[in-house]
Amino acid sequence: AWALGQIRDAAAAPALHAAKQDKEWRVRQAAAWALGQIRDAAAAPALLAALQDEVWLVHKAAAVALGQIRDAAAVPALPAALQDEDYYGRQAAAGALGRIRDAAAAPALLAALQDEDWDVRQAAAWALGQIGDAAAVPVLLAALQDEDYYGRQAAAEALGQIGDAAAVPALLAALQDKEWDVCRAAAWALGEIGDAAVPALLSALQDKDYYVRQVAAGVLGQIGDAAAVPPLLSALQDKEWKVRQVAAGALEKTVPLVTTLPQLERIRQALWRRVTDISFREDESVAPMAHSALEQTVNRLTELSVVQLPLTDPLGPPPPSHPVYRRLRYGLWLGTTAAVAILVETAANLLSNELGARLPPGLAGAATLVVILLLFLALSHKAGD
């Protein structure tokens, strides 16, 4: 029977059906397992009958096989298996109902969340998550307080699979669970809930527990909401380096969602101030993330600039001259003209003395000054253009 199950050939189903009646329980167990591997829907009635087998390993194998076949016809019979004396059988029945994913099984699974064995509670929570029935949320929220951390972990994961925003506050609180697996499951669930969790996650960036702030920043990056950019920029100044590191990584993921050039420029400036700050650069664990986020921002700016700025004149009209600059240029012009006039006048008088024929006073200088003034005015006008 084990070999036939490994082969997974549907032609072996009749022989396996016959093996289900074997007097040796190991053969019956192997036959049930093999029928599940073949996924023969015609085997469902025989497997349902095997749920009543006197050996718990046989009815556990039958329950698992029914889950693999995923025949909804098995749903009415499987809840009875949730009352099995052996917890392995109850656990297998819950798992089978989760694989079948029929909402009709939800009431029995909700009751199984109160089972005395944590394995069964964990399997029931997982199954409810697979079914995705929002009616299970209140009971799963209560299961976040399960005494066994496996139960709390499974409840958090199920809430994430259901995706109901009503679970966000409890999942945020679960981030402070003493067991790391529960914290990780709660963080994953918040990411699965998505946009509905963003407001609460933004508030969590101010939480007194640095781990909550760290997870909130990471989940915001996972969700990818542009509204998270300003708070994430503020988180770059968090006193805990782990928060700063995750915030920088989240910004790198979120920046591509920003669609306006002014906001991107503000992000670029904020990141630039952080990466050029001496104390920030000394933090080797954070700086590479921030540099990567800055590079992503610059690339996004370049991309949007090509699309949004007019191609005819991307820089816009030249700015007008500043009034102070115009006054300084005018004063320089007057001073230069006066100095040139004096020099020309002096040179002309010396030249006339050398020639022995004194020219009329100021005549040579005046003529030269007129030429210089015309030349200077032409140059000044050209520079003003």
C-alpha positions in Angstrom: 0.0 0.0 0.0 2.8 2.4 0.8 4.4 1.7 -2.6 1.2 2.3 -4.4 0.8 5.6 -2.6 4.3 6.6 -3.7 3.5 5.7 -7.3 0.2 7.7 -7.2 -1.4 5.7 -10.0 -5.2 5.9 -10.0 -5.3 2.4 -11.4 -4.3 1.2 -7.9 -7.4 2.6 -6.2 -9.5 -0.7 -6.4 -6.7 -2.7 -4.7 -6.4 0.0 -2.0 -10.1 0.0 -1.4 -9.9 -3.7 -0.8 -6.9 -3.2 1.5 -9.1 -0.8 3.6 -10.8 -4.0 4.9 -7.6 -5.8 5.9 -7.5 -7.2 9.4 -4.0 -5.8 10.0 -4.4 -2.1 11.1 -1.0 -1.2 9.6 -2.3 -2.2 6.2 -5.5 -0.2 6.7 -3.5 2.8 7.7 -1.2 2.6 4.7 -4.2 2.1 2.4 -5.9 5.2 3.7 -2.7 7.2 3.3 -2.2 5.9 -0.3 -5.7 6.9 -1.3 -5.0 10.4 -0.1 -1.9 10.5 -2.2 -3.8 9.4 -5.2 -6.5 11.9 -4.5 -9.2 9.6 -5.6 -12.6 11.2 -5.0 -14.3 7.8 -5.2 -12.5 6.8 -2.1 -14.3 9.4 0.1 -17.0 7.0 1.4 -14.5 4.3 2.4 -12.4 6.9 4.1 -15.4 8.3 5.9 -16.1 4.8 7.2 -12.5 4.5 8.3 -13.0 7.5 10.6 -14.7 5.0 12.9 -11.8 2.5 12.9 -10.9 1.2 16.3 -7.2 2.2 15.8 -6.6 5.9 16.1 -3.7 5.8 13.6 -6.1 4.5 11.0 -8.7 7.2 11.4 -6.0 9.8 11.6 -4.7 8.6 8.2 -8.3 8.6 6.9 -8.9 12.2 8.1 -5.6 13.4 6.5 -6.6 11.6 3.2 -10.0 13.3 3.1 -8.3 16.6 3.5 -6.0 15.8 0.6 -8.9 14.7 -1.6 -10.8 17.9 -0.6 -14.2 16.5 -1.1 -16.8 18.8 0.5 -19.0 15.7 1.0 -16.7 14.8 3.9 -17.5 18.0 5.8 -20.6 16.7 7.7 -18.7 13.7 9.0 -15.4 15.3 10.0 -16.8 17.5 12.8 -17.7 14.3 14.7 -14.0 13.3 14.4 -13.2 16.6 16.3 -14.7 14.8 19.3 -12.3 11.8 19.0 -10.8 10.5 22.2 -7.3 10.7 20.8 -6.0 14.2 20.2 -4.2 13.0 17.0 -7.5 12.2 15.5 -9.0 15.6 16.5 -5.9 17.4 15.1 -6.1 15.5 11.8 -9.8 16.2 11.4 -9.3 19.9 12.0 -6.5 19.9 9.4 -8.7 18.1 6.9 -11.4 20.7 7.3 -8.9 23.5 6.7 -7.8 21.9 3.5 -11.3 21.3 2.3 -12.1 25.0 3.0 -15.8 24.7 3.4 -17.4 27.5 5.5 -19.9 25.0 6.9 -17.1 23.6 9.0 -16.5 26.9 10.8 -18.8 26.4 13.8 -17.2 23.0 14.7 -13.7 24.6 14.3 -14.6 27.5 16.5 -15.6 25.0 19.2 -12.3 23.2 18.7 -10.4 26.4 19.7 -11.5 25.5 23.2 -9.9 22.0 23.0 -7.8 20.9 26.0 -4.9 20.0 23.7 -2.8 22.8 22.1 -2.2 20.8 19.0 -5.9 20.7 18.3 -6.3 24.4 19.0 -3.5 25.2 16.7 -4.9 23.0 13.9 -8.4 24.6 14.4 -7.0 28.1 14.2 -5.0 27.3 11.1 -8.2 25.7 9.5 -10.2 28.8 10.2 -7.6 30.9 8.5 -7.7 28.7 5.5 -11.5 29.0 5.3 -11.3 32.8 5.7 -14.6 33.4 7.5 -14.7 36.8 9.1 -17.2 35.4 11.7 -14.2 33.6 13.3 -12.4 36.9 14.1 -13.7 37.5 17.6 -12.9 33.9 18.7 -9.4 34.1 17.1 -8.8 37.4 18.9 -9.5 35.6 22.1 -7.2 32.9 21.0 -4.3 35.4 20.9 -4.4 35.0 24.7 -3.9 31.2 24.5 -1.7 29.8 27.2 0.4 28.0 24.7 2.3 30.1 22.3 1.6 27.7 19.4 -2.0 28.5 19.7 -1.3 32.3 19.8 0.9 32.0 16.8 -1.7 30.1 14.8 -4.4 32.6 15.8 -2.3 35.5 14.6 -1.6 33.8 11.3 -5.3 33.0 10.8 -6.2 36.6 11.4 -3.8 37.6 8.8 -5.3 35.2 6.3 -8.8 36.5 7.0 -7.5 40.1 6.6 -10.1 41.8 8.8 -9.0 45.3 10.0 -10.8 44.7 13.3 -7.8 42.5 14.3 -5.2 45.3 13.9 -5.2 46.6 17.5 -4.9 43.1 19.0 -2.1 42.2 16.5 -0.2 45.3 17.4 -0.4 44.2 21.0 0.8 40.8 20.0 4.0 42.3 18.8 5.0 42.5 22.4 4.4 38.8 23.0 7.3 37.1 25.0 7.6 34.5 22.2 9.4 35.5 19.0 7.3 33.2 16.8 4.1 35.0 18.0 5.6 38.4 17.3 6.7 37.4 13.8 3.3 35.9 13.1 1.6 39.1 14.2 3.9 41.2 12.0 3.1 39.0 9.0 -0.6 39.2 9.7 -0.5 43.1 9.8 1.3 43.0 6.4 -1.4 40.7 5.0 -4.2 43.0 6.2 -2.5 45.8 4.2 -3.9 49.3 3.8 -6.4 49.0 6.5 -3.6 48.6 9.0 -1.6 51.7 7.9 -3.1 54.2 10.3 -2.5 52.0 13.3 1.1 51.2 12.1 1.8 54.9 11.7 0.8 55.4 15.3 2.9 52.5 16.3 6.0 54.3 15.0 5.7 56.4 18.2 5.4 53.4 20.5 7.6 53.3 23.6 8.8 49.8 22.7 11.5 50.0 20.1 10.6 46.5 18.7 7.1 47.7 18.0 8.5 50.7 16.2 10.9 48.5 14.3 8.2 46.1 13.1 5.8 48.9 12.3 8.4 50.5 10.0 9.1 47.1 8.3 5.4 46.3 7.7 4.8 49.8 6.3 7.5 49.2 3.8 6.0 45.8 3.0 2.5 47.3 2.5 3.9 50.1 0.3 1.8 53.2 1.1 3.2 56.6 0.0 1.5 58.2 3.1 4.1 56.4 5.2 7.0 58.3 3.7 7.0 61.4 6.1 6.8 59.3 9.3 9.5 56.9 8.0 11.7 59.9 7.4 11.2 60.9 11.0 12.0 57.4 12.0 15.5 57.8 10.6 16.2 59.9 13.7 15.0 57.2 16.1 17.3 56.6 19.1 17.4 52.9 18.3 19.6 51.9 15.3 17.4 48.9 14.5 14.5 51.2 14.0 16.5 53.5 11.8 17.8 50.6 9.7 14.4 49.2 9.0 13.0 52.7 8.3 15.7 53.3 5.7 14.9 49.9 4.1 11.1 50.7 4.1 11.8 54.1 2.4 13.7 52.4 -0.4 10.6 50.2 -1.0 8.1 53.1 -0.7 9.8 55.9 -2.7 8.8 54.4 -6.1 5.2 55.0 -5.1 5.7 58.8 -4.8 4.3 60.5 -7.9 5.1 64.2 -7.3 8.4 65.9 -7.9 8.2 68.3 -4.9 7.6 65.5 -2.4 10.5 63.5 -3.9 12.8 66.5 -3.6 11.8 66.9 0.1 12.6 63.2 0.5 15.9 63.6 -1.3 16.9 66.5 0.9 16.0 64.7 4.1 17.9 61.6 3.2 20.9 63.7 2.1 21.0 65.5 5.4 21.0 62.1 7.2 23.7 60.5 5.1 26.0 63.5 5.3 25.5 63.8 9.1 28.7 62.7 10.9 26.9 60.8 13.7 24.7 59.1 11.1 27.5 58.0 8.9 29.2 56.4 11.9 26.3 54.0 12.2 27.6 51.4 9.8 24.4 49.3 10.0 22.1 52.1 8.9 24.1 54.2 6.5 24.1 51.6 3.6 20.3 51.4 3.8 20.0 55.2 3.7 22.4 55.5 0.8 20.4 52.9 -1.1 17.1 54.8 -0.3 18.8 58.0 -1.5 19.9 56.4 -4.7 16.3 55.1 -5.3 15.0 58.6 -4.7 17.4 60.2 -7.2 16.5 57.6 -9.8 12.8 58.2 -9.2 13.3 62.0 -9.5 15.1 61.5 -12.8 12.3 59.2 -14.1 9.5 61.7 -13.2 11.5 64.7 -14.4 11.6 63.2 -17.9 7.9 62.6 -17.9 6.6 65.8 -16.1 8.9 68.6 -17.0 8.2 70.4 -20.4 10.8 69.3 -23.0 11.0 72.7 -24.7 12.4 74.6 -21.8 13.1 72.2 -18.9 14.9 74.9 -16.8 12.3 77.6 -17.3 13.0 81.3 -18.1 16.2 82.9 -16.8 15.7 84.8 -13.5 15.9 88.6 -13.7 19.0 90.4 -12.4 18.9 91.3 -8.8 18.5 95.1 -8.1 21.7 95.2 -6.0 23.6 93.6 -8.9 22.3 96.3 -11.3 23.4 99.1 -9.0 26.8 97.6 -8.5 27.3 97.3 -12.3 26.2 100.9 -12.8 28.6 102.2 -10.2 31.5 100.1 -11.6 30.7 101.6 -15.0 30.9 105.2 -13.7 34.1 104.6 -11.8 35.8 102.9 -14.7 34.7 105.7 -17.1 36.1 108.4 -14.8 39.4 106.6 -14.4 39.8 106.0 -18.1 39.0 109.7 -18.8 41.7 110.9 -16.4 44.3 108.5 -17.8 43.5 109.6 -21.4 43.6 113.2 -20.6 47.0 112.9 -18.9 48.4 110.9 -21.8 47.2 113.4 -24.3 48.8 116.3 -22.5 52.1 114.5 -22.2 52.1 113.7 -25.9 51.4 117.3 -26.9 54.3 118.5 -24.7 56.6 116.1 -26.4 55.5 117.3 -29.8 56.0 120.9 -28.9 52.6 121.9 -30.1 50.1 122.1 -27.3 46.6 121.0 -28.3 43.5 122.7 -26.9 43.0 121.6 -23.3 40.9 118.5 -23.0 40.3 118.0 -26.7 42.2 114.8 -27.1 40.9 113.4 -23.9 37.3 114.3 -24.8 37.5 112.6 -28.2 39.0 109.5 -26.7 36.5 109.4 -23.9 33.6 109.5 -26.4 35.0 106.4 -28.2 35.5 104.6 -24.9 32.0 105.4 -23.6 30.4 104.1 -26.8 32.4 100.9 -26.6 31.6 100.4 -22.9 27.9 101.0 -23.4 27.8 98.4 -26.2 29.6 95.9 -24.0 27.3 96.6 -21.1 24.2 96.2 -23.2 25.5 92.9 -24.5 26.2 91.6 -21.0 22.7 92.7 -19.9 21.2 90.5 -22.6 
